[in-house]
Amino acid sequence: MEERTFTVILKKEEDVYIAECPEVGTFSQGNTIDEAVENIKEATELYLEEFPIESQEKKPIITFFEISSNGTIKKGIGREVT
């Protein structure tokens, strides 16, 4: 089995951490960061067993920006995750 590296985005919501894998579109959660990461690994693995993806697919482009209180974008950076 080929090994792949996936991105995990974590967000704290009230008393749980929400985990997302943007390459696959899976979501999970956990009471701690470690638990959320383990749960998203399991959810993604189960998803990929049913819906495999091509090994040549590109990583997502991650970018950040800030918006001031009056709604103008202050700055932004972008880079492809490798």
C-alpha positions in Angstrom: 0.0 0.0 0.0 1.3 3.4 -1.0 1.8 5.9 1.8 0.4 9.4 1.4 0.6 12.5 3.5 -2.6 14.5 4.1 -3.4 17.9 5.6 -5.4 18.2 8.9 -7.1 21.5 9.7 -8.1 21.8 13.4 -10.6 24.2 14.8 -11.6 24.6 18.5 -15.4 24.8 18.9 -16.6 25.1 22.5 -15.3 21.9 24.2 -14.2 19.8 21.2 -11.7 20.1 18.4 -13.1 19.7 14.8 -10.7 18.1 12.3 -10.9 18.3 8.6 -8.9 16.6 5.8 -9.3 19.0 2.8 -7.8 16.6 0.2 -10.5 14.0 0.9 -13.3 16.1 2.5 -13.5 14.1 5.7 -14.4 15.6 9.1 -14.1 14.3 12.6 -13.8 15.6 16.2 -12.2 14.9 19.5 -12.0 16.2 23.0 -8.2 16.8 22.6 -6.1 17.7 19.6 -4.5 14.2 19.7 -7.9 12.5 19.8 -9.2 14.7 16.9 -6.1 13.8 14.8 -6.5 10.1 15.5 -10.2 10.3 14.7 -9.6 12.1 11.4 -7.0 9.5 10.4 -9.5 6.7 11.0 -12.3 8.5 9.2 -10.0 9.3 6.2 -8.7 5.7 6.1 -12.2 4.3 6.1 -13.3 6.8 3.4 -10.3 5.9 1.2 -11.1 2.2 1.5 -14.4 2.9 -0.2 -13.4 5.8 -2.4 -9.7 5.6 -3.4 -8.1 8.6 -4.9 -5.4 8.9 -7.6 -1.9 9.0 -6.2 -1.0 11.8 -8.6 -3.4 14.3 -7.2 -1.9 17.6 -6.1 -1.9 19.0 -2.6 -4.3 21.9 -1.8 -3.0 25.4 -2.0 -3.1 26.9 1.5 -3.4 30.7 1.8 -4.2 33.2 4.6 -5.6 36.6 4.7 -6.7 39.2 7.2 -9.8 41.4 6.9 -10.1 44.6 8.9 -13.2 45.6 10.7 -14.3 47.8 7.8 -14.1 44.8 5.5 -10.9 45.5 3.5 -8.3 42.8 3.0 -5.1 43.8 4.8 -2.7 41.2 3.5 -2.4 37.7 2.2 0.1 35.0 1.5 -0.1 31.8 -0.3 1.9 28.7 -0.9 1.5 25.2 -2.1 1.9 22.6 0.6 4.6 20.1 -0.3 
